[in-house]
């Protein structure tokens, strides 16, 4: 990738939130580098607003976003991000890359512009099915055991495990996959130069040795609340099916399951006791989204393509 294109991707990743439709509209018309050049130019906001047109939003909204892009754009920070990326052996891929996951197209205008990756890129376009496993950061011992059972249940069909790298259920899913010599896919919510949570830095290194760790945010990006929510749509889109092991009534796992259902992915939940707070979200997903209640690990097969594999 040309350095000018790479630095433009970094700049937009640092000044525009994932899924920003106004940034996407400008990039679609001018190209990633051309759009950045216009934002950095002395062109008036009125001229840029007129160029974008009312179809992208009211004038006030356009001005607000364009002002934000200009105030957050920092060429010096872009250079720092680029240096960290190169030192860490991180690669940016875009939709033109042979290992770009086709399933991301299902996100439509909210598809990422690029993905920063460390590890074995073919993991995200594997011929085998991809199963996302998500759940509470405050996992119970039963939740961890159930996660291990789910991973063991799909081991024989060589399914690739996808999760978000968080503590709790995510960590249990990743570690269980590694127990079967499968690196899987970890989708993070900040820059890969300083992966979050720090407690899992060693785990992420293990995953990247045989799988891949990825993010739609460039290096120097600190994880923050909204980035976790944006990250969840990627977990859903990268997968053929999603299993929620434990989840509170309102949680990130619920958000991932909602994205999955909206994308037409199969969703399954591991039921718990009615009295457990970590089961409330699972029952809610089953009630509101029609998720499959998994009575045993073998039921996970219902969520995945038959035969295992596929192109999405």
C-alpha positions as CSV (number, residue, x, y, z in Angstrom):
1,X,0.0,0.0,0.0
2,X,1.3,3.4,-0.9
3,X,2.4,5.5,2.1
4,X,0.1,8.4,1.1
5,X,-2.9,6.0,1.2
6,X,-1.8,4.4,4.4
7,X,-1.3,7.7,6.2
8,X,-4.7,8.9,4.9
9,X,-6.4,5.8,6.4
10,X,-4.6,6.4,9.7
11,X,-5.6,10.1,9.7
12,X,-9.3,9.3,9.1
13,X,-9.2,6.5,11.7
14,X,-8.0,9.1,14.2
15,X,-10.4,11.9,13.4
16,X,-13.6,10.1,12.4
17,X,-15.5,7.5,14.4
18,X,-16.2,4.1,12.8
19,X,-19.4,4.2,10.8
20,X,-19.3,8.0,10.3
21,X,-21.5,8.5,7.2
22,X,-20.3,12.0,6.5
23,X,-16.7,10.9,6.4
24,X,-17.7,8.0,4.3
25,X,-19.5,10.2,1.9
26,X,-16.6,12.5,1.4
27,X,-14.2,9.6,1.0
28,X,-16.5,7.9,-1.5
29,X,-16.5,11.1,-3.7
30,X,-12.8,12.1,-3.3
31,X,-11.0,8.9,-2.4
32,X,-9.3,8.4,1.0
33,X,-6.3,10.7,0.2
34,X,-8.3,13.3,-1.7
35,X,-10.9,13.6,1.1
36,X,-8.1,14.2,3.6
37,X,-6.6,16.8,1.4
38,X,-9.9,18.7,1.2
39,X,-10.3,18.6,5.0
40,X,-6.8,19.9,5.5
41,X,-7.1,22.6,2.8
42,X,-8.2,26.2,3.4
43,X,-11.5,25.5,1.7
44,X,-14.3,27.1,3.6
45,X,-16.8,25.0,5.5
46,X,-19.6,26.5,3.4
47,X,-17.9,25.2,0.2
48,X,-17.4,21.7,1.7
49,X,-21.0,21.6,2.9
50,X,-22.2,22.6,-0.5
51,X,-20.0,19.9,-2.1
52,X,-21.3,17.2,0.2
53,X,-24.9,18.1,-0.4
54,X,-28.1,17.8,1.8
55,X,-28.4,14.1,1.2
56,X,-25.7,13.4,3.8
57,X,-27.4,15.5,6.5
58,X,-28.6,18.9,7.5
59,X,-26.1,21.8,7.1
60,X,-25.6,22.1,10.8
61,X,-24.7,18.5,11.2
62,X,-22.3,18.6,8.2
63,X,-20.6,21.7,9.7
64,X,-20.3,20.0,13.1
65,X,-18.6,16.9,11.6
66,X,-16.3,18.8,9.4
67,X,-15.2,21.1,12.2
68,X,-14.6,18.0,14.3
69,X,-12.5,16.4,11.5
70,X,-10.3,19.5,11.3
71,X,-9.9,19.9,15.0
72,X,-9.0,16.3,15.6
73,X,-6.7,15.8,12.6
74,X,-3.1,15.9,13.7
75,X,-0.4,15.1,11.1
76,X,2.2,14.6,13.9
77,X,0.1,12.0,15.6
78,X,-0.5,10.3,12.3
79,X,3.3,9.9,11.9
80,X,3.6,8.5,15.4
81,X,0.8,6.0,14.6
82,X,2.6,5.0,11.4
83,X,5.9,4.4,13.2
84,X,4.3,2.3,15.9
85,X,2.4,0.3,13.3
86,X,5.6,-0.5,11.4
87,X,7.6,-1.3,14.5
88,X,4.9,-3.7,15.7
89,X,4.6,-5.5,12.4
90,X,0.9,-4.5,12.0
91,X,-0.6,-4.4,8.5
92,X,-3.6,-2.5,7.3
93,X,-5.8,-4.3,4.8
94,X,-8.8,-2.9,2.9
95,X,-11.6,-4.3,0.8
96,X,-9.2,-4.8,-2.2
97,X,-7.0,-7.2,-0.2
98,X,-7.4,-11.0,-0.9
99,X,-8.0,-11.7,2.8
100,X,-10.7,-9.0,3.3
101,X,-13.6,-10.8,5.0
102,X,-16.6,-10.8,2.6
103,X,-19.0,-10.9,5.5
104,X,-18.2,-7.3,6.3
105,X,-20.1,-6.2,3.2
106,X,-23.3,-7.1,5.0
107,X,-22.7,-4.0,7.2
108,X,-23.4,-1.8,4.1
109,X,-22.5,1.9,4.8
110,X,-21.3,0.9,8.2
111,X,-18.6,-1.5,7.0
112,X,-15.0,-0.5,8.1
113,X,-12.7,1.3,5.7
114,X,-9.9,-0.9,6.7
115,X,-8.6,-3.3,9.4
116,X,-5.3,-3.2,11.2
117,X,-4.1,-6.8,11.7
118,X,-1.4,-8.7,13.4
119,X,-1.0,-12.4,12.8
120,X,-2.2,-14.9,10.2
121,X,-4.6,-13.0,8.0
122,X,-6.2,-16.1,6.3
123,X,-7.9,-16.8,9.7
124,X,-10.6,-14.3,8.8
125,X,-11.3,-15.8,5.4
126,X,-10.9,-19.4,6.4
127,X,-12.9,-22.0,4.4
128,X,-14.2,-23.3,7.8
129,X,-17.1,-21.8,9.7
130,X,-16.5,-19.0,12.1
131,X,-18.3,-19.0,15.5
132,X,-18.3,-16.0,17.7
133,X,-18.5,-16.6,21.5
134,X,-19.3,-13.6,23.7
135,X,-20.4,-13.0,27.2
136,X,-19.9,-11.4,30.6
137,X,-16.6,-10.0,31.7
138,X,-17.6,-11.2,35.2
139,X,-17.8,-14.8,34.1
140,X,-18.8,-17.5,36.6
141,X,-17.1,-20.8,36.9
142,X,-20.1,-22.4,35.2
143,X,-19.8,-19.8,32.4
144,X,-16.1,-20.6,31.8
145,X,-16.9,-24.4,31.8
146,X,-19.7,-23.9,29.3
147,X,-17.5,-21.8,27.1
148,X,-14.9,-24.6,27.1
149,X,-17.6,-27.1,26.2
150,X,-18.9,-25.0,23.3
151,X,-15.4,-24.7,21.9
152,X,-14.8,-28.5,22.3
153,X,-18.1,-29.1,20.6
154,X,-17.0,-27.4,17.4
155,X,-13.4,-28.6,17.5
156,X,-13.9,-31.5,15.2
157,X,-15.3,-29.4,12.3
158,X,-12.3,-27.0,12.7
159,X,-14.5,-23.9,13.3
160,X,-12.6,-20.7,13.8
161,X,-13.4,-19.0,17.2
162,X,-14.1,-15.2,17.1
163,X,-14.3,-13.1,20.2
164,X,-13.5,-9.6,21.5
165,X,-10.5,-10.3,23.7
166,X,-12.2,-9.0,26.9
167,X,-11.8,-10.6,30.3
168,X,-14.3,-13.3,31.3
169,X,-16.1,-15.3,28.6
170,X,-14.1,-13.8,25.7
171,X,-10.8,-14.8,27.4
172,X,-12.2,-18.3,28.1
173,X,-13.2,-18.7,24.4
174,X,-9.8,-17.6,23.2
175,X,-7.8,-19.8,25.6
176,X,-10.0,-22.8,24.8
177,X,-9.3,-22.3,21.1
178,X,-5.6,-22.2,21.8
179,X,-5.9,-25.4,23.7
180,X,-6.8,-27.0,20.4
181,X,-4.0,-25.2,18.6
182,X,-6.4,-22.8,17.0
183,X,-5.5,-19.1,17.2
184,X,-8.9,-17.8,16.1
185,X,-9.7,-14.2,15.7
186,X,-9.7,-11.5,18.4
187,X,-11.4,-8.2,17.5
188,X,-10.2,-5.3,19.7
189,X,-11.6,-1.8,20.4
190,X,-8.4,0.3,20.2
191,X,-5.1,0.4,18.6
192,X,-3.1,-2.8,18.4
193,X,0.1,-1.1,19.6
194,X,-1.4,-1.0,23.1
195,X,-4.0,-3.8,23.2
196,X,-6.8,-3.7,25.8
197,X,-7.1,-5.2,28.3
198,X,-3.4,-5.1,29.3
199,X,-3.9,-8.4,31.3
200,X,-4.4,-10.2,28.0
201,X,-1.3,-8.9,26.2
202,X,0.3,-12.3,26.3
203,X,-2.9,-14.0,25.2
204,X,-3.0,-11.7,22.1
205,X,0.5,-12.6,21.3
206,X,-0.4,-16.3,21.4
207,X,-3.5,-15.7,19.2
208,X,-1.5,-13.8,16.6
209,X,1.0,-16.7,16.3
210,X,-1.6,-19.0,14.7
211,X,-4.6,-16.7,14.3
212,X,-5.1,-13.0,14.0
213,X,-5.7,-10.0,16.2
214,X,-7.5,-7.1,14.5
215,X,-9.0,-3.6,15.0
216,X,-10.5,-1.0,12.8
217,X,-8.7,1.7,14.8
218,X,-5.1,2.7,14.0
219,X,-2.2,2.7,16.5
220,X,-2.3,5.3,19.3
221,X,-6.2,4.9,19.5
222,X,-7.2,4.5,23.1
223,X,-10.2,2.2,23.7
224,X,-13.3,4.0,24.8
225,X,-16.9,3.1,25.3
226,X,-18.3,3.8,21.9
227,X,-15.5,1.9,20.2
228,X,-16.5,-1.3,22.0
229,X,-20.0,-0.9,20.6
230,X,-18.6,-0.3,17.1
231,X,-16.3,-3.4,17.6
232,X,-19.3,-5.6,18.4
233,X,-20.8,-5.2,14.9
234,X,-17.5,-6.5,13.4
235,X,-17.6,-9.6,15.6
236,X,-21.1,-10.3,14.4
237,X,-20.3,-9.7,10.7
238,X,-17.1,-11.8,10.8
239,X,-19.0,-14.8,12.1
240,X,-21.5,-17.3,10.7
241,X,-23.1,-17.7,14.1
242,X,-22.9,-16.2,17.6
243,X,-23.2,-17.9,21.0
244,X,-23.9,-15.9,24.1
245,X,-22.7,-17.8,27.2
246,X,-23.5,-15.3,29.9
247,X,-24.8,-11.8,29.7
248,X,-26.5,-9.2,31.9
249,X,-29.8,-7.7,30.9
250,X,-27.9,-4.8,29.3
251,X,-24.4,-5.7,28.1
252,X,-21.9,-5.7,25.3
253,X,-22.8,-9.3,24.5
254,X,-26.4,-8.2,24.1
255,X,-25.2,-5.6,21.6
256,X,-23.2,-8.1,19.6
257,X,-26.2,-10.5,19.5
258,X,-28.5,-7.7,18.3
259,X,-26.0,-6.9,15.5
260,X,-25.8,-10.6,14.6
261,X,-29.6,-11.0,14.4
262,X,-29.9,-7.8,12.3
263,X,-27.3,-9.2,9.9
264,X,-29.1,-12.5,9.6
265,X,-26.6,-14.5,11.6
266,X,-27.8,-17.3,13.8
267,X,-27.7,-16.6,17.5
268,X,-27.7,-19.1,20.3
269,X,-27.7,-18.7,24.1
270,X,-26.5,-20.9,26.9
271,X,-29.3,-20.8,29.5
272,X,-28.7,-20.4,33.1
273,X,-30.8,-20.2,36.3
274,X,-33.6,-17.7,36.3
275,X,-32.2,-16.1,39.4
276,X,-28.8,-15.4,38.0
277,X,-28.1,-11.8,36.8
278,X,-25.7,-13.3,34.2
279,X,-28.5,-15.2,32.7
280,X,-30.9,-12.3,32.3
281,X,-29.4,-11.2,29.0
282,X,-29.5,-14.7,27.5
283,X,-33.2,-15.1,28.3
284,X,-33.8,-11.6,26.9
285,X,-32.1,-12.5,23.6
286,X,-34.1,-15.6,23.3
287,X,-37.4,-13.8,24.0
288,X,-36.7,-10.6,21.9
289,X,-34.5,-11.9,19.1
290,X,-35.6,-15.6,18.8
291,X,-32.2,-16.9,19.7
292,X,-31.8,-20.6,19.9
293,X,-31.6,-22.0,23.5
294,X,-28.7,-24.4,23.5
295,X,-29.4,-27.5,25.6
296,X,-26.0,-29.1,25.0
297,X,-22.8,-28.3,23.1
298,X,-23.9,-30.3,20.1
299,X,-26.7,-27.8,19.5
300,X,-24.1,-25.2,18.4
301,X,-24.0,-27.0,15.0
302,X,-27.5,-25.6,14.3
303,X,-25.9,-22.1,14.2
304,X,-23.3,-22.9,11.6
305,X,-23.3,-23.6,7.8
306,X,-23.8,-27.2,6.8
307,X,-21.4,-28.4,5.6
308,X,-19.0,-26.2,7.7
309,X,-17.5,-23.4,5.6
310,X,-19.0,-20.7,3.4
311,X,-17.9,-17.6,1.7
312,X,-19.2,-14.9,4.1
